[in-house]
């Protein structure tokens, strides 16, 4: 019986998600840093509270794509945006890619932009680029090589991946940590807003 319990625990851990144990210490933040984080949003929703909860204006970010060119969330003003936090080393992330591709193909011509944000390490970025190419992940892909310290992942409070977020055309978060079987419905809801 103990072997069966252990086997079930191992399987559950493998299929759940890739996560990181974060220390619970909080670092003091200067008021200038705090103000910068609170005002750096998509420019379409300046009157909204910036944050990482559903109903908040999504924090803006800029990160380089596979060609080394900067991509900012704010450049997609007026579009629904799907953000997929993932990594090539994460088995659940790799298993979710066919579902993301399916949603991308379904919505790419409906004013919806997909952005993959990779938590791959700096020494794995060449492999990340190859993986994207081999798997025909034809939407925007960005990374900074900082693993769990990825600037956007930290800003969005990501503690496990994959993590799918949907932001409406006004820059408001309407869904976070969305399961792949709920992604299409959440995108449709964002389009209809």
C-alpha positions as CSV (number, residue, x, y, z in Angstrom):
1,X,0.0,0.0,0.0
2,X,2.9,2.4,0.8
3,X,4.3,1.8,-2.7
4,X,1.0,2.6,-4.3
5,X,0.7,5.8,-2.2
6,X,4.2,6.8,-3.2
7,X,3.6,6.1,-6.8
8,X,0.4,8.3,-6.8
9,X,2.3,11.1,-5.1
10,X,5.1,11.0,-7.7
11,X,2.6,11.0,-10.6
12,X,0.6,13.9,-9.1
13,X,3.8,16.0,-8.6
14,X,4.9,15.3,-12.1
15,X,1.7,16.3,-13.8
16,X,0.7,19.3,-11.6
17,X,3.1,22.0,-12.6
18,X,6.6,23.2,-12.3
19,X,7.0,25.4,-9.3
20,X,9.5,27.1,-7.1
21,X,9.6,27.4,-3.3
22,X,9.9,31.0,-2.6
23,X,11.3,32.4,0.6
24,X,8.7,34.4,2.5
25,X,11.0,37.3,3.3
26,X,10.0,40.6,1.8
27,X,12.5,43.1,0.7
28,X,12.0,46.7,1.6
29,X,11.1,48.8,-1.4
30,X,11.8,52.4,-2.0
31,X,8.9,54.7,-2.6
32,X,10.3,55.5,-6.1
33,X,10.4,51.8,-7.0
34,X,6.9,51.3,-5.6
35,X,5.6,54.3,-7.6
36,X,7.3,53.1,-10.8
37,X,5.7,49.7,-10.5
38,X,2.3,51.2,-9.8
39,X,2.3,53.5,-12.8
40,X,3.9,51.2,-15.4
41,X,0.7,49.8,-17.0
42,X,-0.7,49.5,-20.4
43,X,-1.4,53.1,-21.3
44,X,-5.0,52.4,-22.2
45,X,-6.1,52.0,-18.6
46,X,-4.4,54.8,-16.5
47,X,-7.4,55.2,-14.2
48,X,-7.3,51.5,-13.1
49,X,-5.5,50.1,-10.1
50,X,-2.3,48.4,-11.3
51,X,-1.8,44.9,-9.9
52,X,-1.9,41.3,-10.6
53,X,-5.4,40.4,-9.6
54,X,-8.4,39.9,-12.0
55,X,-9.8,43.4,-12.6
56,X,-6.5,45.2,-12.2
57,X,-4.7,47.0,-15.0
58,X,-1.9,44.6,-16.1
59,X,1.6,45.8,-15.2
60,X,3.6,46.8,-18.4
61,X,6.8,45.0,-19.2
62,X,9.5,45.0,-21.8
63,X,11.6,42.0,-22.6
64,X,13.6,40.9,-25.7
65,X,12.2,38.4,-28.2
66,X,14.1,35.6,-29.9
67,X,15.8,38.1,-32.2
68,X,16.9,40.3,-29.3
69,X,14.4,43.1,-30.1
70,X,12.4,44.6,-27.2
71,X,8.7,43.7,-26.9
72,X,6.4,45.6,-24.5
73,X,2.9,44.7,-23.4
74,X,1.9,48.3,-24.0
75,X,2.6,48.0,-27.8
76,X,-0.5,45.7,-28.0
77,X,-2.8,48.4,-26.8
78,X,-6.3,47.8,-28.1
79,X,-5.8,44.0,-28.5
80,X,-6.7,41.1,-26.3
81,X,-3.4,39.6,-25.0
82,X,-2.7,36.0,-23.9
83,X,0.4,35.6,-21.8
84,X,1.9,32.2,-21.3
85,X,4.6,31.8,-18.7
86,X,6.5,28.6,-19.5
87,X,9.9,27.0,-19.9
88,X,11.4,24.2,-22.1
89,X,12.6,22.3,-19.0
90,X,9.0,22.1,-17.6
91,X,7.1,18.9,-18.7
92,X,3.6,20.3,-18.0
93,X,4.5,23.4,-20.1
94,X,5.6,21.2,-23.0
95,X,2.4,19.2,-22.7
96,X,0.3,22.4,-22.8
97,X,1.9,23.7,-26.0
98,X,-0.5,21.8,-28.4
99,X,-3.4,23.4,-26.6
100,X,-1.8,26.9,-26.8
101,X,-1.1,26.4,-30.5
102,X,-4.7,25.4,-31.1
103,X,-6.0,28.5,-29.3
104,X,-3.4,30.7,-31.2
105,X,-4.6,29.3,-34.5
106,X,-8.2,29.8,-33.6
107,X,-7.9,33.5,-32.4
108,X,-4.8,34.9,-34.2
109,X,-7.0,36.7,-36.7
110,X,-9.4,38.1,-34.1
111,X,-7.2,41.0,-32.7
112,X,-5.7,38.6,-30.2
113,X,-1.9,38.5,-29.5
114,X,-0.1,35.7,-27.7
115,X,3.1,36.3,-25.8
116,X,5.2,33.4,-24.4
117,X,7.4,34.4,-21.5
118,X,10.1,31.8,-20.9
119,X,11.7,31.1,-17.6
120,X,14.6,29.3,-19.3
121,X,18.1,30.0,-17.9
122,X,20.6,32.1,-19.8
123,X,22.6,29.1,-20.8
124,X,19.5,27.5,-22.2
125,X,18.3,30.3,-24.5
126,X,19.8,28.8,-27.6
127,X,17.9,25.6,-26.9
128,X,14.8,27.7,-26.2
129,X,15.0,29.3,-29.6
130,X,15.4,25.9,-31.3
131,X,12.5,24.5,-29.3
132,X,10.3,27.3,-30.5
133,X,11.3,26.8,-34.1
134,X,10.9,23.0,-34.0
135,X,7.5,23.2,-32.4
136,X,6.3,26.0,-34.7
137,X,5.4,28.3,-31.8
138,X,4.7,31.2,-34.2
139,X,3.6,33.8,-31.6
140,X,5.7,36.4,-29.8
141,X,8.3,34.7,-27.5
142,X,10.4,36.6,-25.0
143,X,12.9,35.7,-22.3
144,X,15.6,37.2,-20.1
145,X,17.5,34.1,-19.1
146,X,16.9,34.7,-15.3
147,X,15.1,31.4,-14.6
148,X,12.6,32.0,-11.6
149,X,14.0,35.6,-11.3
150,X,12.6,36.4,-14.8
151,X,11.6,40.1,-14.4
152,X,8.1,39.7,-15.7
153,X,7.5,36.4,-13.7
154,X,8.5,38.2,-10.5
155,X,6.4,41.2,-11.3
156,X,3.4,39.0,-12.0
157,X,4.0,36.8,-8.9
158,X,4.5,33.6,-10.8
159,X,5.3,30.7,-8.6
160,X,4.4,27.8,-10.9
161,X,4.3,27.2,-14.6
162,X,2.6,26.9,-17.0
163,X,0.6,30.0,-16.1
164,X,-1.8,31.5,-18.7
165,X,-3.2,35.0,-18.3
166,X,-5.7,36.9,-20.5
167,X,-5.7,40.7,-20.6
168,X,-8.5,42.5,-22.4
169,X,-8.1,45.3,-25.0
170,X,-8.3,47.9,-22.2
171,X,-5.3,46.4,-20.5
172,X,-7.4,44.8,-17.7
173,X,-6.6,41.3,-16.4
174,X,-9.7,39.1,-16.9
175,X,-8.1,35.7,-16.1
176,X,-5.0,34.3,-14.6
177,X,-3.6,30.8,-14.1
178,X,-6.1,29.6,-16.6
179,X,-6.3,25.9,-17.4
180,X,-5.9,25.1,-21.1
181,X,-9.4,23.7,-21.3
182,X,-10.7,27.2,-20.1
183,X,-8.5,29.3,-22.3
184,X,-10.7,29.6,-25.4
185,X,-13.7,30.6,-23.2
186,X,-11.7,33.2,-21.4
187,X,-10.3,34.7,-24.7
188,X,-13.9,34.8,-26.1
189,X,-15.0,36.6,-23.0
190,X,-12.2,39.2,-23.4
191,X,-13.0,39.7,-27.1
192,X,-16.7,40.4,-26.2
193,X,-15.9,43.0,-23.6
